[in-house]
């Protein structure tokens, strides 16, 4: 993979595609649904993520994430890069 110094986002996406191909070559899942986790589980996963900070109901220090942000992140792996 060659880095494109003019388009860092495209370089990152190409890196993700290469890593995904590598995982697939090892017959590893790359999507949540491939291991039986569907969107119906996202609310429970979100609650478990936020369990560590009952007061704020967020997760993360650098960028605190609430329920909506966590669910959006969980949806990302089900899309193609």
Helices and strands as residue ranges (DSSP letters): H 8-25, G 32-35, G 39-41, H 42-50, G 51-53, H 67-76
